[in-house]
Amino acid sequence: MKPATRILAFILMLCIVMPPLSGCKNRGNTPDNPGESGVEEQENNQVEEEKKPEAISRLTGLPIDKELANRRPVAIMINNLKKALPQYGIANAGIIFEALAEGGITRLLAVFEDFEKIEKIGTIRSARPYYLDLAQGIDAIYIHLGGSPAAYSEISKRKMDSFDYISGANSGMYWRDKERIRQNGYEHSAFTSGDRIMKRIRDVKMRTEVSDSYKNIFSFGDSVNAEGRVASQITVPFSSYKTGFYKYDKDTEVYLISQYGTAHMDARIGMQLAFKNVFILYINSYVLKGDKEGRLGMDIVGSGNGVYLTRGMAYDIKWKKSAHDAPFKLETPDGNALTILPGDSYIAIVPPSAAVKIEAPESEE
């Protein structure tokens, strides 16, 4: 082989076995090997592809791990008496429902998709029939500690997937916090955790994937398809005992939740509850006939009016729920499906007579 030929062969070999250099394109500028500008474009496309979410949460419309996308949520009854505060773990909920119970108090139904790593959730309280409607509407596994006679009857009749912590079979799912017993009382001391919940679900082989017949409670989009008004602070009187306050923080674009005249805190993370979306749904409630404890019934299955709050704006809406196991259907005043912004949601259910006050900043009133 001539010297010049040997040199050329050596250069070609280097191009094959070494990374491309400035003077040595890797096998030409083809679709598979696009050259310097093409490599940069491919790398940018790969970064964009890496940023694409694996899946979207049914509850929040936000990116979520693929293995969680079809997981059934759990819906946990949370004590909300003044004496039972602070609560733990609820800031991780994708949705929180708040509704009246007997005597003007409220309870929360905290709904979680990604719950396994939450080491403390509570305190846990008893079931009421209309909370079953809320849980069934999102195909959630319902968790409670005790319940009213009407709630037990409905759980049995509907054959709901649920865990009652009073049952001895489920006793390993919760614990009593000794310090809370001393400070708050025995009935306000029951906590659970995500790993205990998941272990029990697997032990009993309960269905863990969302039913094919389930429809999302929300339609998510980039903007709200309705006319709104400025809403920086909202006062929601549930009863003479409980008033909720929702104040918009424009820096973080969330509503900060307060109750009983102070910030509504999650003691697990030491932070005030903050939600992207807040809903106020006007739903009729009434004392059940013959119930000596004054427990309530609620017309969750039906229709009515409400308000949707997001990004410092309030939108009048309508709601419908066709059956116990159907999700809420939210609409604009003219009957179109309501589009909401992705994010977690706080849903306050109040009587139609509730004197809700929606305020704008003084400069915008």
C-alpha positions as CSV (number, residue, x, y, z in Angstrom):
1,M,0.0,0.0,0.0
2,K,1.3,3.5,-0.9
3,P,2.1,5.9,1.9
4,A,-0.6,8.3,0.8
5,T,-3.1,5.5,0.7
6,R,-2.1,4.3,4.2
7,I,-2.6,7.8,5.6
8,L,-6.0,8.1,4.1
9,A,-7.0,4.7,5.5
10,F,-5.8,5.7,8.9
11,I,-7.9,8.9,8.9
12,L,-11.0,7.0,7.8
13,M,-10.4,4.5,10.6
14,L,-10.2,7.4,13.2
15,C,-13.5,8.8,11.9
16,I,-15.2,5.4,12.5
17,V,-13.8,4.6,16.0
18,M,-13.7,8.1,17.5
19,P,-16.4,10.6,18.3
20,P,-17.0,13.2,15.5
21,L,-14.5,16.0,15.4
22,S,-14.9,19.4,13.8
23,G,-13.3,18.3,10.6
24,C,-14.8,14.8,10.6
25,K,-18.6,14.4,10.1
26,N,-19.8,10.9,11.2
27,R,-20.8,9.1,8.0
28,G,-22.2,12.2,6.3
29,N,-25.1,14.5,6.9
30,T,-28.0,12.0,6.6
31,P,-31.3,11.8,8.5
32,D,-29.7,9.3,10.9
33,N,-26.6,11.3,11.2
34,P,-27.5,14.9,10.7
35,G,-24.2,16.6,11.3
36,E,-23.4,19.3,13.9
37,S,-26.5,21.4,13.5
38,G,-28.6,18.3,13.2
39,V,-27.1,16.7,16.4
40,E,-27.9,19.9,18.3
41,E,-31.5,19.8,17.0
42,Q,-31.8,16.1,18.0
43,E,-30.5,16.9,21.5
44,N,-33.0,19.7,21.9
45,N,-35.8,17.4,20.7
46,Q,-34.7,14.8,23.3
47,V,-34.8,17.4,26.0
48,E,-38.3,18.3,25.0
49,E,-39.3,14.7,24.9
50,E,-37.8,14.2,28.4
51,K,-39.9,17.1,29.7
52,K,-43.2,15.6,28.4
53,P,-45.1,14.0,31.3
54,E,-45.5,10.3,31.4
55,A,-49.2,10.7,32.3
56,I,-51.7,13.3,33.6
57,S,-53.5,13.1,36.9
58,R,-57.3,12.6,36.8
59,L,-57.7,14.7,39.9
60,T,-55.4,17.7,39.2
61,G,-54.6,17.6,35.4
62,L,-50.9,17.8,36.4
63,P,-48.1,15.5,35.3
64,I,-48.0,12.3,37.4
65,D,-46.0,9.1,37.3
66,K,-47.3,6.6,34.8
67,E,-48.0,3.9,37.4
68,L,-50.3,6.3,39.3
69,A,-52.3,7.4,36.3
70,N,-54.9,4.6,36.6
71,R,-54.6,4.1,40.3
72,R,-57.8,4.4,42.3
73,P,-57.6,7.3,44.8
74,V,-58.3,6.9,48.5
75,A,-60.7,9.2,50.2
76,I,-60.1,9.7,53.9
77,M,-62.5,11.2,56.4
78,I,-60.7,13.9,58.4
79,N,-61.7,15.5,61.7
80,N,-62.1,19.3,61.5
81,L,-63.2,20.3,65.0
82,K,-61.2,23.1,66.6
83,K,-60.2,20.6,69.3
84,A,-58.9,18.2,66.7
85,L,-56.4,20.6,65.1
86,P,-53.8,20.5,63.7
87,Q,-54.3,18.0,61.0
88,Y,-51.5,16.0,59.2
89,G,-50.9,15.0,55.6
90,I,-53.9,16.8,54.0
91,A,-51.8,19.3,52.0
92,N,-50.8,16.3,49.8
93,A,-54.5,15.7,48.7
94,G,-55.4,16.3,45.1
95,I,-58.9,17.3,46.2
96,I,-60.4,18.2,49.5
97,F,-64.1,18.3,50.0
98,E,-65.5,20.2,53.1
99,A,-69.1,19.8,54.1
100,L,-71.3,20.2,57.2
101,A,-71.9,17.5,59.7
102,E,-74.2,17.6,62.7
103,G,-74.2,20.6,65.1
104,G,-72.7,23.0,62.5
105,I,-69.3,21.4,62.5
106,T,-67.6,20.4,59.2
107,R,-65.5,17.4,58.2
108,L,-63.1,17.0,55.3
109,L,-62.8,14.3,52.8
110,A,-59.2,14.3,51.6
111,V,-58.6,12.5,48.3
112,F,-55.1,11.2,47.4
113,E,-53.6,9.5,44.3
114,D,-49.9,9.4,45.4
115,F,-50.2,8.5,49.1
116,E,-47.7,5.7,49.9
117,K,-44.9,8.0,51.2
118,I,-47.2,10.1,53.5
119,E,-46.1,8.9,56.9
120,K,-48.9,10.5,58.9
121,I,-52.5,11.4,57.9
122,G,-55.3,12.4,60.2
123,T,-57.0,12.6,62.5
124,I,-59.6,10.1,61.1
125,R,-63.3,10.4,61.8
126,S,-66.6,8.7,61.1
127,A,-68.7,8.3,57.9
128,R,-71.8,10.0,56.8
129,P,-73.9,9.0,53.7
130,Y,-73.3,12.1,51.6
131,Y,-69.5,11.7,51.9
132,L,-70.0,8.2,50.3
133,D,-71.5,10.0,47.3
134,L,-68.4,12.2,47.1
135,A,-66.0,9.2,47.2
136,Q,-68.0,7.1,44.8
137,G,-68.1,9.9,42.3
138,I,-64.4,9.6,41.8
139,D,-64.2,5.8,42.2
140,A,-62.2,6.2,45.4
141,I,-61.6,3.7,48.2
142,Y,-63.3,5.1,51.2
143,I,-61.6,5.2,54.6
144,H,-63.3,6.1,57.9
145,L,-63.4,5.3,61.6
146,G,-66.9,4.5,62.6
147,G,-70.0,5.9,61.1
148,S,-73.7,6.9,61.5
149,P,-76.3,4.1,61.2
150,A,-77.4,5.5,57.8
151,A,-73.8,5.5,56.6
152,Y,-73.2,1.9,57.6
153,S,-76.5,0.9,55.9
154,E,-75.4,2.6,52.6
155,I,-71.9,1.2,52.6
156,S,-73.5,-2.3,52.9
157,K,-76.2,-1.6,50.3
158,R,-73.8,-0.1,47.8
159,K,-71.1,-2.8,48.5
160,M,-68.5,0.0,48.7
161,D,-64.8,-0.7,48.7
162,S,-64.0,0.8,52.1
163,F,-62.0,0.3,55.3
164,D,-63.6,1.0,58.7
165,Y,-60.8,1.4,61.2
166,I,-63.2,0.3,64.1
167,S,-63.2,-3.2,62.5
168,G,-60.6,-5.4,64.1
169,A,-59.5,-6.7,60.7
170,N,-58.4,-3.2,59.8
171,S,-56.8,-2.2,63.2
172,G,-53.3,-2.4,61.8
173,M,-54.2,0.5,59.4
174,Y,-54.1,3.1,62.1
175,W,-52.7,4.1,65.5
176,R,-53.6,6.3,68.4
177,D,-51.2,9.1,69.1
178,K,-50.5,9.2,72.9
179,E,-49.6,12.9,73.0
180,R,-52.8,13.7,71.0
181,I,-54.9,11.7,73.5
182,R,-53.5,13.8,76.4
183,Q,-53.9,17.1,74.6
184,N,-56.9,16.7,72.4
185,G,-58.8,13.7,73.7
186,Y,-59.1,10.0,72.7
187,E,-61.6,10.6,69.9
188,H,-59.2,13.0,68.2
189,S,-56.1,10.8,68.2
190,A,-56.4,8.3,65.3
191,F,-53.8,8.5,62.5
192,T,-53.0,6.5,59.4
193,S,-50.2,6.4,56.9
194,G,-49.9,5.7,53.2
195,D,-47.9,2.6,53.5
196,R,-50.3,1.0,56.0
197,I,-53.2,1.8,53.6
198,M,-51.5,0.3,50.6
199,K,-50.4,-2.8,52.5
200,R,-54.0,-3.5,53.5
201,I,-55.4,-2.8,50.0
202,R,-52.9,-5.4,48.7
203,D,-53.6,-7.9,51.5
204,V,-57.3,-8.0,50.7
205,K,-56.7,-7.8,46.9
206,M,-59.0,-4.8,46.5
207,R,-59.3,-3.4,43.0
208,T,-56.6,-0.8,42.6
209,E,-57.3,0.5,39.0
210,V,-59.9,3.1,38.2
211,S,-63.0,1.6,36.6
212,D,-63.3,2.0,32.8
213,S,-66.8,3.5,33.4
214,Y,-65.3,6.3,35.6
215,K,-65.4,9.8,34.1
216,N,-63.2,12.6,35.3
217,I,-64.7,15.2,37.6
218,F,-63.0,18.0,35.8
219,S,-62.2,19.2,32.2
220,F,-58.8,20.8,32.3
221,G,-57.5,23.5,29.9
222,D,-55.3,26.5,29.6
223,S,-58.0,29.0,30.3
224,V,-61.5,29.2,31.9
225,N,-64.3,29.3,29.3
226,A,-66.5,31.8,31.2
227,E,-66.8,35.4,32.2
228,G,-65.3,36.1,35.6
229,R,-64.9,38.9,38.2
230,V,-62.0,39.8,40.5
231,A,-62.0,37.7,43.7
232,S,-59.1,38.2,46.0
233,Q,-60.7,37.3,49.3
234,I,-63.7,35.0,49.9
235,T,-65.6,34.5,53.1
236,V,-67.6,31.3,53.3
237,P,-69.9,30.8,56.4
238,F,-70.7,27.1,56.7
239,S,-72.5,27.7,60.0
240,S,-72.3,29.8,63.1
241,Y,-69.5,27.5,64.3
242,K,-67.3,27.4,61.1
243,T,-66.4,30.1,58.6
244,G,-63.8,29.5,55.9
245,F,-61.6,32.2,54.4
246,Y,-59.8,31.9,51.0
247,K,-57.3,34.7,50.2
248,Y,-55.6,34.9,46.8
249,D,-51.8,35.1,46.7
250,K,-50.9,36.5,43.3
251,D,-47.2,35.7,43.7
252,T,-47.9,31.9,44.0
253,E,-51.3,32.0,42.2
254,V,-53.0,30.0,44.9
255,Y,-55.7,30.6,47.4
256,L,-54.5,30.4,51.0
257,I,-57.0,28.6,53.3
258,S,-57.9,29.9,56.8
259,Q,-60.5,28.8,59.4
260,Y,-61.4,29.7,62.9
261,G,-59.7,33.0,62.5
262,T,-56.2,31.6,61.7
263,A,-54.3,29.8,59.0
264,H,-55.5,26.3,58.2
265,M,-52.3,24.4,58.8
266,D,-50.9,21.0,57.8
267,A,-48.7,20.1,60.8
268,R,-46.8,17.5,58.9
269,I,-45.1,20.1,56.7
270,G,-45.7,23.1,58.9
271,M,-47.4,25.1,56.1
272,Q,-50.8,26.7,55.4
273,L,-53.1,24.9,53.0
274,A,-53.0,26.5,49.6
275,F,-55.0,25.4,46.5
276,K,-54.9,26.4,42.9
277,N,-58.7,26.0,42.5
278,V,-61.5,26.6,45.0
279,F,-65.1,25.6,44.4
280,I,-68.1,26.7,46.4
281,L,-71.1,24.5,45.7
282,Y,-74.5,25.4,47.1
283,I,-76.2,22.1,48.1
284,N,-79.3,21.7,50.3
285,S,-78.8,19.9,53.7
286,Y,-81.3,19.0,56.4
287,V,-81.5,17.2,59.7
288,L,-82.6,13.6,59.2
289,K,-86.0,12.8,60.5
290,G,-85.9,11.0,63.8
291,D,-82.1,11.3,64.2
292,K,-81.5,12.1,67.9
293,E,-78.0,13.3,67.2
294,G,-79.1,15.9,64.6
295,R,-77.2,14.2,61.8
296,L,-77.7,15.6,58.3
297,G,-78.9,14.4,55.0
298,M,-77.7,16.3,51.9
299,D,-79.0,16.5,48.3
300,I,-75.6,15.6,46.7
301,V,-77.5,13.8,43.9
302,G,-79.2,16.6,42.0
303,S,-78.2,20.0,40.6
304,G,-77.5,23.5,41.7
305,N,-75.3,26.6,41.5
306,G,-71.8,27.4,42.6
307,V,-68.7,29.5,42.2
308,Y,-65.3,28.6,40.8
309,L,-62.2,30.5,42.0
310,T,-58.8,30.5,40.3
311,R,-56.1,33.0,39.6
312,G,-57.9,35.8,41.6
313,M,-61.1,35.5,39.6
314,A,-64.6,34.1,40.4
315,Y,-66.8,32.4,37.9
316,D,-70.4,31.5,38.3
317,I,-71.1,27.8,37.6
318,K,-73.7,25.1,37.7
319,W,-73.2,21.6,39.0
320,K,-75.0,18.3,38.4
321,K,-74.7,14.8,39.9
322,S,-76.9,12.2,38.3
323,A,-76.2,9.3,40.7
324,H,-74.4,8.3,43.9
325,D,-71.5,6.8,41.8
326,A,-71.5,9.6,39.2
327,P,-69.0,12.4,39.3
328,F,-70.0,16.1,39.6
329,K,-70.6,17.6,36.2
330,L,-69.6,21.3,36.2
331,E,-70.9,23.7,33.7
332,T,-70.9,27.4,32.7
333,P,-74.1,29.3,33.2
334,D,-75.0,28.7,29.5
335,G,-74.7,24.9,29.9
336,N,-71.2,24.3,28.4
337,A,-68.8,22.0,30.2
338,L,-66.6,24.1,32.5
339,T,-62.9,24.2,31.7
340,I,-60.7,24.7,34.7
341,L,-57.0,25.2,35.2
342,P,-54.8,22.3,36.2
343,G,-54.0,22.1,39.9
344,D,-55.3,20.8,43.2
345,S,-58.9,21.7,44.3
346,Y,-60.7,22.6,47.5
347,I,-64.4,22.1,47.3
348,A,-66.6,23.8,49.9
349,I,-70.2,22.5,50.1
350,V,-72.5,25.1,51.8
351,P,-76.2,25.5,52.2
352,P,-77.9,27.6,49.5
353,S,-78.7,30.3,52.2
354,A,-75.0,30.7,53.0
355,A,-74.0,34.4,52.8
356,V,-70.8,33.9,50.8
357,K,-68.8,37.2,50.4
358,I,-66.5,37.7,47.4
359,E,-64.3,40.7,47.6
360,A,-61.9,42.4,45.2
361,P,-58.9,44.5,46.3
362,E,-60.0,48.0,47.3
363,S,-58.3,49.5,44.2
364,E,-60.3,47.2,41.9
365,E,-63.7,47.4,43.6
